[in-house]
Amino acid sequence: MFFYSAMLGRLSLFLLIGLSIGSTQAQMAPLFKPTTALEARDLAVIVNDSDPLSRQIGDYYQQKRQIPSEQVIHVRFAAHHAFLSESEFNKIKRQVDRQTPKHVQAFALTWLQPFRVECMSITTAFAVGFDPSFCASGCKQTRNSPYFASEAARPFDKYGWRPTMALAGENFSAAKQLIDRGVAADFTRPQGSAYLLKTSDKARSSRAAAFPAIAEKLRPFWQVHYLEQDYIAGHDDVMFYFTGMKTVPNIANNRYLPGAVADHLTSTGGVMSGSDQMNIMEWLKAGATGSYGAVVEPCNFPAKFPNPGVLMYHYLRGSSLIEAYWKSVAQPGQGIFVGEPLSKPFAYLTPIPTK
């Protein structure tokens, strides 16, 4: 709980120093000090040429986001298996690093499997390289991310990390819908709500201890609902939905706004090869644009899952989805990020000064 408590202190500080006076909720974005967002020139797309679906997704995403051709990196390895060995991964990673232009700050992977490298998630492995300190045998903390709750605009330049997100679907139609939602969200400034649920599943509600404080801090500037119930249904304004259950009922009975983020704290939400727990891809099928889940047993440490306060703080200020999501996880080694990385519903059309 130490990391989560420290985050809440930092979030309170952010809110105190970042707010302007005199804006209404309908104009809530200016309440936060605006920030820049990563764009197409900052992202490299990694395609597995052995996987026809990966190639199809890569081609479509390059077209929709106008990714420069030199930032589409082609690799080749056996597709459709759950994990890569350390040696297999290191070979691929060396090739990717050689081909990645130095100005690139983040990666998008165009497949769902493999989703692990040994004991790490594949998104963290591509972001920082394979490192056993991100793994844990049993209920132990893992290596912390310097990018957590950071104000850094260019993570590779500052930390040598390239945040990574899996941009994929079970088929091309699902991936296309995800990409289209992400692109459609840009600069729309949607008016929606956040739902933070403390459920009857006590073990999986470990991060809910912080939800009342997060709601109190953000509620003057964004519609935040802290609820002690197992699920929501029939809501047409869902922008954020964070909960904790093995399986979350009725998620498809809500309307998710373009760019919406939703996840549930559970042990195997990010396992893409079969599990008795709800897979995070169900959130994307329901209409969310991004989600996060564990690929190996993380135990229920809040630090290993997204912190809604940090995520909303950065997203609502204009960050892209990949930035806000990565900044919200203190210990990302065992979790996979999935979604459309460049979605930026709260970004500014007018360039934001960097100084």
QUIVENWO-V196246 format. One record per pair of residues at least 12 apart in sequence whose C-alpha atoms are under 6 Angstrom apart, sorted by sequence separation. I is the first residue (numbers start at 1). J is the second residue. D is the distance in whole Angstrom. If there is no record, write none. Layout:
I|J|D / I|J|D
This chain:
19|31|5 / 19|32|5 / 311|324|5 / 18|32|5 / 311|325|6 / 18|33|5 / 119|135|6 / 233|250|6 / 311|328|5 / 236|254|6 / 238|256|5 / 239|257|6 / 310|328|5 / 234|253|5 / 235|254|5 / 236|255|4 / 322|341|5 / 233|253|5 / 234|254|5 / 240|260|6 / 242|262|6 / 244|264|5 / 246|266|6 / 321|341|5 / 233|254|6 / 239|260|4 / 240|261|5 / 241|262|5 / 242|263|5 / 243|264|5 / 244|265|4 / 307|328|5 / 321|342|6 / 240|262|6 / 242|264|6 / 306|328|5 / 320|342|5 / 321|343|5 / 270|293|4 / 306|329|5 / 320|343|6 / 269|293|5 / 270|294|5 / 271|295|5 / 305|329|6 / 320|344|5 / 269|294|5 / 270|295|5 / 50|76|5 / 268|294|5 / 40|67|5 / 44|71|5 / 45|72|5 / 46|73|5 / 47|74|5 / 48|75|5 / 49|76|5 / 261|288|6 / 267|294|6 / 268|295|6 / 303|330|5 / 304|331|5 / 44|72|6 / 48|76|5 / 51|79|6 / 260|288|5 / 261|289|6 / 263|291|5 / 303|331|6 / 304|332|6 / 318|346|5 / 197|226|6 / 199|228|6 / 260|289|5 / 261|290|5 / 262|291|5 / 263|292|6 / 318|347|4 / 193|223|5 / 194|224|5 / 195|225|5 / 196|226|5 / 197|227|5 / 198|228|5 / 199|229|5 / 247|277|6 / 259|289|5 / 261|291|6 / 267|297|5 / 316|346|6 / 82|113|6 / 83|114|5 / 193|224|6 / 194|225|6 / 197|228|6 / 199|230|5 / 246|277|5 / 247|278|5 / 256|287|5 / 81|113|6 / 82|114|4 / 83|115|6 / 85|117|6 / 256|288|6 / 80|113|5 / 81|114|5 / 82|115|6 / 83|116|5 / 84|117|5 / 85|118|6 / 128|161|5 / 83|117|5 / 127|161|5 / 252|286|5 / 127|162|5 / 127|163|5 / 127|164|5 / 205|244|5 / 295|334|6 / 204|244|5 / 294|334|6 / 295|335|6 / 123|164|5 / 204|245|6 / 294|335|4 / 123|165|6 / 293|335|5 / 293|336|6 / 193|237|6 / 292|336|6 / 192|237|5 / 193|238|5 / 194|239|6 / 195|240|6 / 292|337|5 / 192|238|6 / 193|239|6 / 194|240|4 / 195|241|5 / 196|242|5 / 197|243|5 / 192|239|5 / 194|241|6 / 291|338|5 / 290|338|6 / 290|339|4 / 289|339|5 / 105|156|5 / 54|110|5 / 106|162|4 / 108|164|6 / 112|168|6 / 54|111|6 / 105|162|5 / 106|163|5 / 107|164|5 / 108|165|5 / 109|166|5 / 110|167|5 / 111|168|5 / 106|164|6 / 108|166|6 / 109|167|6 / 110|168|5 / 43|104|6 / 204|265|6 / 42|104|5 / 45|107|6 / 204|266|6 / 42|105|5 / 43|106|5 / 44|107|5 / 45|108|5 / 46|109|5 / 47|110|6 / 43|107|6 / 270|336|6 / 185|258|5 / 185|259|5 / 181|258|5 / 182|259|6 / 207|302|5 / 214|309|5 / 189|345|5 / 186|343|6 / 188|345|5 / 189|346|5 / 182|340|6 / 186|344|5 / 187|345|5 / 186|345|4 / 187|346|5 / 139|299|6 / 183|343|6 / 185|345|5 / 187|347|5 / 179|340|6 / 182|343|5 / 167|338|6 / 165|337|5 / 166|338|5 / 167|339|5 / 165|338|5 / 167|340|6 / 149|327|5 / 148|327|4 / 147|327|6 / 148|328|6 / 148|330|5 / 145|330|6 / 144|330|6 / 145|331|6 / 144|331|5 / 28|221|5 / 25|221|5 / 134|333|5 / 124|333|6 / 120|333|6 / 121|334|5 / 123|336|6 / 120|334|5 / 121|335|5 / 121|336|5 / 35|317|6 / 37|319|4 / 38|320|6 / 34|317|5 / 35|318|6 / 37|320|5 / 32|317|6 / 4|303|6
